[in-house]
């Protein structure tokens, strides 16, 4: 393999069309081989169950979560491994405390940053369950199936994201 | 077990792709929401069109999968909470620069702060289970 071909696939960011086609193909492929809808956020129920195996909350004991090590667990584990492999191929450092321009522009202490990202995650975790899906399940799988619920949820994702970004830019990042 | 390994394989492919296209970085999500760089929006649109065409092809073949097994599409139900959850999710998406899939990619890549986003999603999912138990949700 020539150096440039390696660079194209493993070092430089992929062009939008290549990423989009690969992600989009997952939806029909997962239906074809496994008769399963692409979706990530439901897998966090498996993680909650893994941490609190004795919880009696009915939702955590519904059919989807009786077996903690069902497909969702393995799918989520695979995604982590995929990120790991990509970082190794590109020659990135093993760990980084940074988070793009957010940490580059702010001199927050680590605990403040940790709380910020924890709160962001909290909104996403609760929001995904209330909306019954996340970016993969609703915005990609659901819209491709023309589900009205997914179109409404995705409009909400974009509305919330654009509003929050405006506030973050104005109040925290100092308008740029 | 083979089925589980297949899911792990799809997961690796998904995580690798998300990382390579830059979806796991904070900056591209921020610039998508400000409109400065719409690369991720184009990734999403291309993915939706590809998935739509692929599903159309499966439907054309009679919705039969591998070894002629029937395919059942998972229909997403619409409730009054869908838009509320959607907006809340969007706020979290912008705050953390990640979604539930890409945060796993961040953790795999070694982004330490991604671990806190992930912990937040786990906590948020638990809060949902608790709210549902107390019948605070319709």
Interface residues (C-beta under 8 A of the other chain):
Chain A: X9 X10 X13 X14 X16 X17 X18 X19 X20 X21 X22 X23 X24 X25 X26 X27 X28 X29 X30 X31 X32 X33 X34 X35 X36 X37 X38 X39 X40 X41 X43 X44 X45 X47 X48 X51 X52 X55 X57 X58 X59 X60 X69 X71 X74 X75 X76 X77 X78 X79 X80 X81 X82 X83 X84 X85 X86 X87 X92 X93 X94 X95 X96 X97 X98 X99 X100 X101 X102 X103 X113 X114 X115 X116 X117 X118 X119 X120 X121 X122 X123 X124 X125 X126 X127 X128 X129 X130 X131 X132 X133 X134 X135 X136 X137 X138 X139 X140 X141 X142 X143 X144 X145 X146 X147 X148 X149 X150 X152 X153 X154 X155 X156 X157 X158 X159 X160 X161 X162 X163 X164 X165 X168 X169
Chain B: X3 X4 X5 X6 X7 X8 X9 X10 X11 X12 X13 X14 X15 X16 X17 X18 X19 X20 X21 X22 X23 X24 X25 X26 X27 X29 X30 X32 X33 X34 X39 X40 X42 X43 X44 X45 X46 X47 X48 X49 X50 X51 X52 X54 X55 X57 X58 X65 X66 X69 X70 X71 X72 X73 X74 X75 X76 X77 X78 X79 X81 X82 X83 X84 X85 X86 X87 X88 X89 X90 X91 X92 X93 X94 X95 X96 X97 X98 X99 X100 X101 X103 X104 X105 X106 X107 X108 X109 X110 X111 X112 X113 X114 X116 X117 X118 X119 X120 X121 X122 X123 X124 X125 X126 X127 X128 X129 X130 X132 X133 X137
